[in-house]
């Protein structure tokens, strides 16, 4: 460790003593895997007008959002979990974390071995029919979009949409309710790779704090909730999370080797 040893040790002490710890992750956990974030120097919004991913735009002209989404889908294809994902999975396997709440849609937490993952912005696994609710593999819908066709439901012919939350849409009700319940019941929330500027995700740590819980933030750069964090680790998540995982499991006299995969 270098530069943030004291913060890692304090965060590990908090996690090791937690009864009900949960993690909240943002785009910064997936950028080390090669998936671009949204607002950074190489972020998605530098290349694509965010308006393209508003629900109103999609309903008025679905061809353009599907074209852009097909390109993003190709960028996500073949990416693999990074050490940050594996560290969080190891903490869950050890019983330290009860769940991972994520703003990401890429499925990398599950690929790394996390079992209870609450995807509050949806998932890039399916496309959903806006008329009948039928779902098909997103890859099938993307193939249609690549051919210049607007993907349609094979059951009713309705318009298909990636099963992710567009601007102007409510978050998935079940996932949001579960995330709120976890924030309400947790005594420690570990935030990783998020600047905490997007609502309502940024309200989850505040709920935990309001309930008397502790807040650990691991993120390169400032976040909007640094002022209420019990520990802030300003470091790359792919470096800091494996170290935090290992220190936590050592305090619990558990095998720390899974924290360092791969």
N, C-alpha and C positions, 0 to 999 in steps of 0.2 A: 504494500500500500504506500501511497505517497501523496501528501498534501491534504488528505482528508481522513487520516486514521482515527482521530478523536471522534469525528462525527459518525464514522462507521461503527465504532465501538459503542457509542451511546445509543445509536439506532438499534444495534443488535441487542443491547440490554433491554430496550423497550420491547422489541419483538419477542425476545425469549420469555418475557414475563406476561405476554398478552394471553388473554383467554379467547378472544374472538377478533383476530386481525384479518383485514381484507386489503386487497390492492386495487388501485385505480390506475389504469395505464392509458397513455395517449400516443400520438403519432411518433414521438421521440423514441419509443421502445422498438418501433419497426424500421426506423430509418437506417440503423446499422445493418439491417438485412437487405438494404437496397431499395426500399419503398420510400418514395419522396413524402415529406411532410407537406403541410398546406401553406404555411406562412413564412418559411425559412427562405434563405437566399436562392435555393434551388427548388423551392416549394411549388406545389401544383398550381397555386393561384398566380404564379408568375407566368405560367404557360396557358392557363385556361381561365376564362372569365367565370367567376363563381356563379354568376347568374344562370349559366348553362345547367347547373345542378339545383336549380330551384324547381319546385313542383309545378309552378305556373308555367315556366318555360317548357318543361317536359310535356305537359299536357297540350301546349299550343304547337310544339314542334319537336316530337320525340326523336326524329331522325338524328338531329345533331347531338343531343345528349348520349344517345346510344353509340354513335360513332366515336365520341370522346371516351365513353366508358369502355368500349371494346379495346381501345389503345391502353387504357389503364389496366384492364384485365390482363393484357399481354405482358405489361410491366410486372404485374404481381405473380404471373405464372413462373414457377421454378424457383421462387425465393424460398429461403429456408430460415428457420428460427436462428436467432443469435444468442450469445451467452446470457443476455438479459432475460429472454424468454425461458431458458433452461433454469436459471436461478429461481425465478418465480415458481416454476413447476416443482422444483426441488423443495421449496418452502411449503408448498401445498402438500406434497407427498409426506413431508415430515410432520404435518399437522399444525404448522405455524400459521399458514394462511388458510382461511376457510373458503375463499373464493377470489377470483379476479374479475373485476368490473373493467371493461375495456371500451374505449371509443373507437377502436380499430375494427376494420371489417375483413382483415386478411386471413384470419384463422390460424395465425402463427402460434398463439398461445396453446391451442389444442394440439397443433403439430409437435410442440415441445413437450407435451404431456400433461398440461393443466387440464383438470377434469371439470371443475365448476367454473365456467366462463360465462359471464353475463354481457352480451353484446348490445350495448344501449344505442348503437347507431346502425344496427342491422348487420348482415353478413353477406359477403360476396360469394355465396354458395348457390343461391337460387335466384330466379326471376319470378315475380309474382304477378298474377293477372289482376288488374285493377277493377275488373267487373265481377269475376266469380271467386277470386282468391286462390285459384289453382297455382301450384308452384311447379316449375320445371328446373332442371340444372341450369345454372347461369351460363355454363359453357355452351349449351345448345342455343340459348338466346343470342349470345355473343356471335356465334357462327352465322346466324341470320343477319345480324347487324353488319358483319364483315362483308356480306354479299350485297349490302346496300338496301336490305329489306328491314322494315320496322317489325320487330319480333311480335308475334301474335299468339294468343293462347290456343293450344291445340284442342281444348275442349269447347270453348265458346267463341273464339275469335277475338276476344277482347285484347286491349293493349297490355303488353307485358312491360314491367318495370324492374330494374335491379332491386332486390329486396334489401336495400339500404335506405337510410333516412336522407331525403333530399331537404334542402332549405325550404321552410314553409310547411313541412310535415311534422306531426307530433312524433315523439319517440315511440318505439314499440311499447305498448302498455304493460305487457307482462314483464319485460326486461326492466323497464323503469321502476315498476313496483318492487321487483326483487332487489334492485340496486338501492332503492330508498330504504327498504327493510334492513339490508345489510349495513348501510351507513348508520342507521338508527341504533342497531344492536352492537356495532363494533366498538371495541375499546382502543383499537389502533387502526389507523388507515395509512397505508404505504402508497404514496403517489409516485409514479415513475413516468418520465418522458412526457410530461404535460405542462404547459405554461398556465393552465387553469384559467383560460380566457373564455371558454365556451360554456354556456349555460344549457341545461341544468347540471351538467357533469361537475362543474366547479362548486356546486352547492353541496355535493356529497361530503367532501371533507369538512365543510362548515357544520353540517349536521352532526358528524362524529365529534367535533370539538364542542359543539353546543351541549352534547350529551355527556361531556366530561372525558372524552377519549383523547388519545394522543395522535399527533400528525407528524409523519415522516415524509419529506419530499426529496426525491432524487431526480435532479434535472439540471442540464447544462443551461445556465442563465437564470434570470429572475422568473418567478411566477407571481401571480396576483395574490397568493396566499402565503408567501414567505413570512409575512409578519405574524402569522398565527402558528407557524410550524414549530414543533418541539425540537426537531432536528432538520436541518437543510443540508443535503450533500450536493454540492455544485460540482458535478463530475459526469462523464459519459456513463450512461446507464449500463452499457455492455461491460464496463470495467467495475463500476461501483456495486451493482447488484450482486454479481458473484461473490465479491468480497463481503458484502453485508450478509448474504446467505451463509457463507462459510463461518463467519464470526458468530452468527446466531446459532447455528447447529452445534458449534463447538461448546457454546455456553450450555446447551442442552445435552451435552455428552453424546451427540449423534454423529454419524458418519457425514462429513462435509464434502466428500468427493463428488456427489451429484451436482453440487453447486457450480462446478467448474466445467461442465459440459458445454459444447465440445471444445 
